[in-house]
Amino acid sequence: MHLVKNIRKLAIHLWIKTNVQGAVLLQPDKQRLYILQSGRPSHRLLLRKHLKLNSNKVPNARILSLHDLPSLLKRLESQVEKLSFDPMAPDIQLIPVSIYHGRLPERINLTPLQRLNRWLQRENSLIGHCFQILLNGRQTLLQLDQPLSLKDEIHQHPHQPAGVIAHQIQQALDAHFTKRRIAIRGPELSGRETMLNTVINAPQIRQQIALIATNTGQLVDEVENQARRKLDGIAANLSPSTAKVLEPLLSFLWRKVYNRVHIQGTEQLQACAANHQLVYLPCHKSHMDYLMLSWALYKHGLMIPHVAAGENLNVPVLGSILKRGGAIFMRRRFKGSDLYPHLFKEYLAYMASRGHSLEYFIEGGRSRTGRLLPAKTGLLSMTIENFAKSPDKPVALVPVWISYDKLVESDTYQRELDGAEKSGESFLGAIKTLRKFSHKFGEAALSFGDPILLEQAIDTTNAIRPQIDTLGFQVLQHINSALYANQTALIATVLLTESKLSLPRSRLIASIEQLICVLRKLPNAPRQLAQGDINEWIDLAVERNQLTADQHIISLNEAQAREMSFYRNQLHSLTVLAGCYVMLVKRYEKPTPQNMPRLLQTLYPYLRAELFLPWKQTQTTPAFRELRIGLEENQLLTREDTHLKVVDSHINRVLIRTAEPILIRYFIVFRLLTDTGLSTDDLISESQRIALSIHHHFGFHSPEYSDAKMLQLFIDQLFEQEVLTKADDIVMLHDDSKAFIRRARQFLSSSLVTLVERELHRY
């Protein structure tokens, strides 16, 4: 017996590699009981090992198992009786503990070898335990979940005998472990033919197949075969063995490429995953996003999502690997096909009914500028419509912020902004990309925003379509709320405002320190800011060729400035509003705390639409007050009697020069339409021309500043807000919107306004 125990201890010490989630619950606390799902001795030993590592010497009597039901019920009944007899006694917390050696989903249809593997893993024997540890011990998860309060259970059932309450707690624990198993491993994977048949035979698909056959004169079987081929091209083919191989490979890759990967906000996901289908909606900056998010979820004890990816990635070799990793391939546009959108929607409904988590990029494609793009709501509408049909199956939308100190694709993005065509995807292209990984790319960050519960966000009794756009905007707001301000973004924000693109190192460090202080005091402060030695950040950026160091001077060459604008733009949802406030105080004749909100509200609708700011127009007054207080606390604003005054400081100039280019873009578009209407094409081309001239004269150093796509997005937003109207293809400005132009003349630099007017007269 001792020999077996020693073998188990040795195996745990030498072979098992444990990923611990909820480690704070391992800290010493005499009022805790640990409840294991399994009664395996190896699991008890593993838990005790990690308790000891946290200086927590827990007696055996405080580690219970759901498997040993009599002992568990006896202990629970005893504790309930004590608390019922003495209500002043300290509460007892029950900590559910799940341990998984390997945690990927299993298939329903198994080969004989897979059946043997499952039997050995489930059989309560030394051979089964050893076999499982040998195969999966290096990918062990120790999950400690939020405690159950015994006092709460007693209060919920005040007149029940202790034995009945003990049974109810046991049943609650049993249900919890079942839900946690699905949240961690995911549902069992059905056979591919079973999945294809289920989707093809759905009533909506059968109806559509019959309709197409009637309209085209084809046989129903022919249309069905076409549908099956299309669905086979769409559907993922998640392979647990492929995912098992990819996890250590990706862990190795991230260690090689990134100095650190910051992951935050997973605790609320683990709580939400027990009762909801999770639909992850990350921003999209890089092809790394697909891999980074799935890897992070697996590392934190959450099932691997099925990811909606562009059909352009479904290329030989690479496409097969991605499909086995959970990729769902989709066309960029569904128009022009009567069958494709129905198949895709029904497949998503099938995945939801099975309990699979999903992931798709709310912006549609990758942002080339660092800014969040307006929501593409096609897949979101499918998700919401499927939920509306089955509201008993809860769904949570999970916004995700992803950022990098340096993008793998940064060179490609700059070429595309210069007008180069987007390069196609290929396996050879992926291999070429891997060559770049010989260099470090700084740090990466994933930050999970507050989940949006559809049962609270959607009113299924009213029309769904109007709610979808609102929800898409809300997702982008939640992504911004989860923002992680990384090293490169902070450096870029300061350095790009310099006309000569250079600063002494000491001045740059001091300005970044002050910028960090300002960001912390904002009403929409970032979820987290980069930490560490700023001097080291600069050295690392020089190594990545993002900065140039010449003795004590840090500078940007033209190519570096263009690249760094991407990272600066990530912080615009934080810095632009603060810059506008400082600029208004500086240039308004008699600025007071009372009139600043009114002045800023003129600009706010346009800023909110572009930057996805969190407050509605009616909520801005307290937000602007908090903004002013933060600026005063950072000594950027002072008082002279009842008036506000801008302190002459470098960081104030940084804030103003960050905000001013955006306001100039607004001013150009509005000013072009003041006297006459223009076609959309003429409006964009003239706005581009004037913006380019300003870019050359004043060096705002943003290649997207005069980008036609950015101008088109802004104009589209103005149409949505009914600021612009169109008649006979001529765009016109509403009269009540001309107040913006009057304000802009007051607040923008007079030299900039003069240049715009001069360029207008050239038109």
N, C-alpha and C positions, 0 to 999 in steps of 0.2 A: 504493500500500500504506500509506504514511504517512497519506494522507488518510482512508482507511477506519479506521485505528487512532485517528486524532484524532476522527473522528465518534463512534466507540464511547466514547472517553473523555469527550467532551462530553455524550453521552446519559447516561452513568453519573453524571456530575457534576450535570447540570441536571434530569434527569427521574426517575431511579431513587430511590425512597425505601426504605431497607433496614431491616428488622427483624432484628437480630442475636441469635441464641440460642447460648449457649455462648461468650460473648465472652471469658471468662477464657483460653480457649485461643488467643487472638490475641496474648497477651503474649509478649515475646521469649524464645525458648528454642532454642538451636542444635541440640538433639537431636530436633527435630520435622520430620516431612515431612507436607505437606498434600496430601491425595488428593481431587481433585475428581471428582465423578461424571461431569460433562460436560466435553468438550474445548473448549467454546466460548471464544473469546478474551475475550468480554465477561465471562464468569464469572471467568476468571483475573484480568482487570483489576479486577473488583469485589472479589475477595478481597485482592489486593495493596493496594487503596485502604484497606481496613479494617485490614490489617496495619500499614500506615504510620500510620494514625490512632492505633495502639497502640504507636508508636515501634518497630516491628518490621520492619526492612528485610531481607526474606527474598529470597535469590537465586532466580532462575528455576528453578534445578536442584532446589530443595526444594519446588516446587509441581508435582505430578504429576497425571495424569488417567487415570481408568479407560478413557477413550475411546482414549487412545494406549497400547495394550496393550504393544507391544514395548518402549517406553521405560520403562514402569512395571515390567515384569518384569525388565528389565536392571538397573534401580536396586535393586529389592528383592533380587535375587540377589546383587548386589555387597555390599549391607549385611549380608545373612545370612552371607556368607562371612567378612566382617570380624569379626562378632560370634562366629562359630564358632571362628575362629582365635585371637581374643583375648577370652576370657570376662570379663576385667576391664574391658573397654571400656565406656563409658557406653551405656545402652540407647537405642534409637531408637523414638520414638513416631510412629505413623501416625494422623493426624487426618482422619477422613472429613468431607468438606465437601459439603453439599447446597445448591444454590441454586434457588429456585423464584420465577418471576415469576407471581404468582397461584398459589394452592394449594388451590383448591376441587375437589371430585370432578367427574369427567366422566361424561356419560351414555353408556350403551351404544348406544341408538338416537339417532342424530344427524340433524339437519336438514342440507341441503346446505351452508348457511352455516357450521354448526358443524363439518362435516367439513373444509371449507376452513380454518377456524381451527385445527383440530387438525393438519392437514397442514403449515400454515405454521409452527406452533410446533415441530413435531418435525423438520421439514426442516432439515438442517444448512447453512443458507445465510444470507447477510446479510439478505435480504428476510424470511426467517422470524424471525431474531433481532429485527430492527427491529419487525416486526409484534407480536411477543410483548411486547417492552419497551414499545411504544406503548400496548397494551391493558392490561397488568398491571404495568408497571414501578413504579407507585406502591404496589403491594402485594407487594414483594419480600421473601423470607425467605432469610437466610443462616444456615444451621444447621451448627454445628460439634459433632460428637458425641465421646463419650469415646474416648480414643486406644486403639489396639491396640498392644501391646508386642511388638517383634520378638523380644526375649529369651524371652518367654513362648511364642511360636510355635515357636522353636527347641527349647525344653525339652519341648514337647509332642510333637515329632517329632525325637528326638535322633539317629536314624540315617538320616534322609532327606537326600539331596543338596540343595544350596542351591537349585537350579532347581525341584525338586519343592515345597520349602517356599514359594518365591516364588509358584508357581501356586496353592498352597493359600491363601495370604494373599489373592491376587487374587480367588479364588472367595468367600472370607469377606467381602471388601469388596463384591463384587457382590451377595451375599445381604443384606448390611447395607443397601445403598442401596435394594434392592427393598422390604425391610421398612420402612425409613424413609419411603419414598414413600407407602406405605399408611398409616403412622402419621400423616403430615402431611396428606395429601389425602383419605384414606379410600378405600374401594373404589369402583369404578365404579357409577353409579346405574342400576339396571335400569329398564326402562319400567314405568309404573304397571300396565298390563294384565298384563305378565309377572309382576309381583309378586303381583297379586291372584289370578291363575290358579295360581301356585305354592302360595300359602297355602291357597286353596280346595280344591285337589286333594291336599293332604296327607292321608295315610291316616286320621289322627285326625279331621280335619274331615269327610271323606267319610263316615266311620262315624257321626259325630254327626248329619250332615244326614239320612242314611238313617233313623236312630233317631227323629228328630223327625218326619220324614214319616210313618213308621209309626204313631207315637203320636197324631198330630194328624189323620191322613187327608189331609194335603196332598200335592201332587205334589212329587217330588224337585226338579224345576226351580224350583218356587215357593220352597221352603226355601233352595235354593242362591242364588236372587236376593236373598232376605232377608239371607243371610250375606254376599253380595257388598256390599250396601248398608251393612251394619254395618261390614265391614272397611274400606270406602272412607271411612267416617266416622272410623275409628280411625287409619288409616295416615298417616304424614307424607308430604309431597310436596316434599322438599328441593329447592330451586331454587338452583343455584350463582349465577345472576345476582342473585337476591334477596339472598342472603347477601353477595355482593360489594358491593351497594349499602348494606346494613345496617351493615357494618363501619365505614366512615368516619362514617356517621351516629351510630352508638353512640359512637365515639371522640370526636366533637364533643360529644355529649350528656354524657358523663362529665366532659369538661373543663369544661363549663358548670356542672354540678351538684355535682361533688365536687372538693375541693381536691387530692385525690390518691387513687389506687386502689392499695393495697398488695397485691401478689401474691407468694406464696412457696410453695416446695415443688414447682415445676414440673420441676426437674432429674430427680428420681426418676421422674416420670411419663414423661418423654421416653425414659428407659432402659427402663421397663416396657412402653411402648406398642409397642416393636418386636416383642414376642413374646406380647402379651396383648390380648384384647378388654377395653377399659376401660369399667367401669360406674361412673359418678360418682354418689355418694350424698351430696348436700349437706344441711345443715340448711336450714330454710325460714323466713325472716323477712319476705320482701317479694316482690312480683311482679317486682321488679328482679333477683331471683336468677336467673331464667331467662336473661335477656339478659346479665347480668354474667358468668356462668360461660362461656357460649358465646363471648362476645367475648374473655375472658381466654385461653381455650384456643386460639382462632385466633391471637391476638397472640403466643402462645408456641409456635407451630409444631406444634399438635396438631389433629387432625381435629375438626370441629364435631359434637357428639353429637346424636342424636335424643332429644328430651326428652319424657317422659311428663307431660302437663299435664291439669288437670281439664277435663272436658267443658264446664264453665261458661264457659270462655274461648273456646269455639268459637262465637262470635257473628259476625254479618255483618261483613265487611271485616277486622276484627281477627283472626278465626279463620283466614281465608285467608292473611294475612300470616304468622301464627305457623306455620301448616302448611308454608309455603314456607321458613320458617327452621328447620324440623326438628321441629316439635311433633307429638307423638303424643297424640291426645285419648282420654281414658278416663273411664268412669263412676266416681263415688265408691264405688259398691258394685256388685259383680258378681252378687249374689244375685238370684234371680227370673228368670234367663235361662239356658237350657240351652246356648245357642250362644255367647254373648258371651265368657265366660272362655276357652273353647277357642280362639276366633279370636284373642283377645289373646295368649294364650300361644304359639300357633303363629306369630303375627307376630313376637313377640320372638325365637323360635327361628330364624326366617328371617333376621332382622337380625343375630343372632349368627353364623349360618353364613356370612353375607356379610362379616363383619368390621367392622360398624358399631359405633361406641361409643354407649353409652346413658347417659341421665341420668334419675333419678327421685328424689323427695324421700322420704327414709327415714321422716320423721315423718308423712307423708301430707299434712297441710295446714300452713298457716303458723302459727307459734307467736304467740299474742297477748300472751304474758307475758314473752318473752325466754328462758324456760327451754327446754331440749331436751324434746321430747315423746317418749313411748315409741314404739318402732319399729312402724310398720305393715308387716307382713312379706309382704303379698300379692304384690307384684311381686318382692320378694327371693326368695320361694319359687319363683316361675316361673323366675327367673334360675338358681337353684341346681339345680332339677329339669332344666332344659335342659342345664346343665353336666354333671350326673350321667349324662345320656344320651350326651353326647359329650365325655368328659373329656380327649380328645386336643386339644381346642381350648381353650387356657388362658384363664382369665378373672381379672381383677383388679378388686376392689371398691375404689373410691377415695373415702374420706370427705373431705368438704370443709366447712370452717368459713367462714361468710360473716357479716359484721357491718357495721353502718353507724353513723356518729356520730349521724345522725338518719334515721329512717324516713320515707319518703314517706307511709306509711299510719298514722302514729302517732296522728293524731286519730281515725281510723276505729276503730283497735284499742281506744282508751279508751271510745268509745261502745259497742262490742260488749261490753266487760267490764262496762259499766253495764247491760247487758241489751238493748241495741238489736239488732234483727235484722240479720243479715249482708246487706249490699247486694249485688245481683246485678251481674254483669259486662256491659258493653256497650261498643260502639265509642265512643259519646258519653261514657261514663264514663272511658274511656282518654284522650280528648281533654281532659276536665276535669282529669284527673290531670296532664297536661302543663303546665297553668297553674302548678302548684306549682313547676315547674322554673325559675321566674324567680329563685328564692332558692338560696343555697348550702346543701348538706346535709352539710358537713364532709368527712370522709374515709370511704372504704369499704375493706374488706379481704376478700381471699380467701386462705385458707391450706389447702393440700392436705395431708391426713394421710398416714400411711404406708399404702401399698396393702395390701390383704388378698388374698393369692393363694389362689384357691379350691382349687387342687391341694394346698395345704398345710392349709387350714382345714377342708375337708370330707372326710369319710371315705365314699367312694361305696359301700363294701362294707356299711355299716350303714344303718339307717333314716335318711332325710333329714329328716323332719319335726322330730324333737327337736333337730336341729342348727341349724334355721333361727332359732329364738328366741334361741339363744345367739349366733349370728352377728349378728343384729340388734342385740343389746346391745353386742357388740364394735364394731360400726360406730359407735354413738353414743359409746363410749369413745374411739375413734380421732378422732372429730370434736372431742371435748373436748381431746384431746392436741394438736390443731392450733390451739387457741384463740389468737386475737389479742385482747389486752386493749386496747380503744380508749380514746380520750380521754374520751368521754362516760361510759363504764362506770366509769372510775376516779373521775371527779368525782362521779357518782351514788352510788357505794359509800360515799364519805365523807359527803356532805352529807345523804343520806337518814337517817342515824343520829342526826341532831340533832333534839331534841324541838321546837325552834323552826324547824327547816329553814333555819338561817342560820349563817354563820361569817364572821369577818373574812377578807378575801382572803389575808392572809399566813398565817393559821392553816390555811386550806384548802389552800394550796399546800404548806405543810410536811407536812401529813397525807398528801396525795397522793404526795409524794416518799417518805415513809416506807412507804406502802402498796406502792409500786412495789418498794422494797427487800425487803419481806416476800414479795411474790409471786415475786420472782426466786429466793428461797431455798426455795420449797416443793418437796416431793418430786414434785409434778405441776405444776411451773412452766409458765406459758404459753409457747407456741412463740415469741411475740414480744409486746413491750409497746410502746405508743405512745411516740414519742420527740418531743422538742422542748421549747419553752418553755411551762410549765404556765400561766403568766400569760396567754399568748396563747390557750391552749385555753379559758380562762375567758371571755375577750373574744369568741371565736368562738361559744361556747355562748350568750352573751348576745345576740349578733346573730341566732342561730337561735331566740331566744325560749325557750330551755331553762332559762335562769337569769335572775335579776333582780339587777341591780347598783345599789346605793344607796351612793354614795361608796365606802367601803372594806368595805362589808358585801355579801356574796354570799348570796342566798337563793333559795328556791323558793316560788312560790305553790302553791295546792292542785292546780291543773291541771298545773303543771310537775312537781310531786312525783309525780303519778300517771304521767305520761309517763316520767319518769326511772327509775321502778322497773323498766321493761322492760330498760334498759341495765344497771342494777345486777344484775338476775337473771342476766345472761349470765355473770357471774363467780362465781356461787354454787358451782360445782364447784371453785373455788379457795379461796374465802374462808370457806365454812361450816365446813369441817373445822378450819381454823386457829382460827376463832372458838370452836368447841366445845372445843378443847384449852385455850385460854386461860380459858374459862369454868369448865371442870372444875378447873383449877389454882386459880383464884380462890376457888371455893366449896367445894372438898373440904377436909376437916379437915386431913389430913396428906398433901399430894400429893408423890409422889416420881417420879423417872423410871421406876421399876419398876412402880408401880401405875397410872400413867396409861394405858398401852396397854390394860390389862384393863378399865378403866372406859370407855374410848372404844369398845371393841369391843362394848359393849352397844348403843350408838347406831349403829354403823357399818353393819349390814345395811340399815337403813332409809335412811340417807344414800346408800349405794351404789346402792340401787334407784332412788331419786328423781333423783340427780345424776349417775349413770353414772360413778362413781369407778373408777379403773383397777385397784385391787388386790382380789384375792379375800380372804376372811376369813383364810386361812392366811398371807397375804402382808403383813398389816397391821403387824406388829411392827417390821420395818425401816423401813417408811414412816413410822410414828409417831415413830420415833427420829429420822429425818431431819427431820421436821416440828419436833420439839422443838429440835434443834440449830439450825435456821434461825431459830426464834423467839429463842433465846438469843443468836445472833450479831447479831440486830437489836435486842438489849437490851430485849426485851419480857418475857423471863423471866430471873430470877436464881436463885441458890442461897443458901439459908440452911442450913448444915450439909448434911444429906442431902435436905432438902426443896426443892421448887420454889416460887417466889414470883412473882406477877404484878407487873410494874412499873406504877406509876400513870402511864399515858400515854394520850393521846387515841386513838392508833391501836388500842390494846387495847380501848377502849370501842367503837370502830367495829367491830372484829371480833366482839365479844360481841353487840352489837345487830344485827349482820347474821345471826348464827346463831340467836339466841334465838327469833325469830318462827317459824322452821321447827320447832324443838323444841316450841314451844307448840302448834302445829297437831297434832303427833304426840300430845302429852300430852292434848289435848282429846279426840281420837278414842279413845285408849286408856282415858281416865278415864270416858268415857260408857259403856263396855262393862265396866267393872270389876265392877259390882254386878248388872247385868242385861243381857240381850240386847236388841237393837233391830232393826227392819227397816232395810234399806239406806237407804230414803228418810228415815226418822226420824233415822238416824245422820247423814246429810248435812245435813239441815235444822237439827238441833240443833248440830252442829259449826259450821255457818255462823253461827247466832245468837250463839254464844259468841265465835267468832272476830271477828265484827263488833263486839261489845262491847269486846273487848280492843283492836281496831283504833282505836276511838273514844277509849278511855281512854289508850292509850300511843302512838298515832300511829306505827305501823310503816310507814305510807304505801305500801301495796301493794294495789292494787285486786283482785289475784288472790288475796290472802291468805285471803279467805273465799269464793273462787270455787268454785261447786259442781263444776265440771269438775276443778279441782285436787284437791279432796277425793275425788272419785270415783276419780281416778287413784291417789291414795295408798291408798285402800281396796282397789282392785283389786290393787295391788302386795302389800298385806298378805295377801290371799287366795293370791296366787301363792307367797308365802313360807311359807304355812300358819301364819301368825300368827293369822289369823281363820278361823273355820269358819262354816258356815251350816246350820241345820236348820229345816225348815218356814218358810223365808224369814226366819228370825231370825238375825242376825249375833252371834256370840259370840267372846270372847277366850280363847285358850289360857292355861291357868294359868301355864305357864313363861314367858309373855310379860309377866307382871305385874312382873318384875324391872325392866323399863323404867320403870314408874310410880314405883317406889321410888327409882330413880336420878334421875328427873326432879324429884322433890320436893327432892332434895338440891341440884340444880344450877341449877334455874330460879329466877328472882327470886321471893322470897317473896310480894311484892305481886301478881305475875302468878298464882301458884298460888292465892292467896287469892281473887282475882277469879274464877278458873275454878270454884273450889268454890262460891262464892256464886251464880254463874250456874247451876250444876248443881242447886242446891237450889230454883231457880225452875222447874225442869222438871217 
